[in-house]
Amino acid sequence: MCLALPMKIIKADPPHATGEAGGLTQDIRIDFVNDVKPGEYVVVHAGFAIQKMSDEEALENIRFLKEIENEL
């Protein structure tokens, strides 16, 4: 099973970017998302940003993932 996760863009140098989630950073591709800037959130699947997210949407998703983690 694959899971798409919200990541905050730390650095963008198209077509590459550095995303951060849970204190970990990852190099990702941003080919599919236009005009990504540091500080913005994106949904990342298999190393590719597939869409932008609002801050509120991303933080809600992150809270939900932490709740699931705490239940395991």
Summary of the structure (lengths in Angstrom):
residues: 72
radius of gyration: 11.8
end to end distance: 17.2
largest distance: 37.6
contacts: 198
relative contact order: 0.23
helix: 24%
strand: 44%
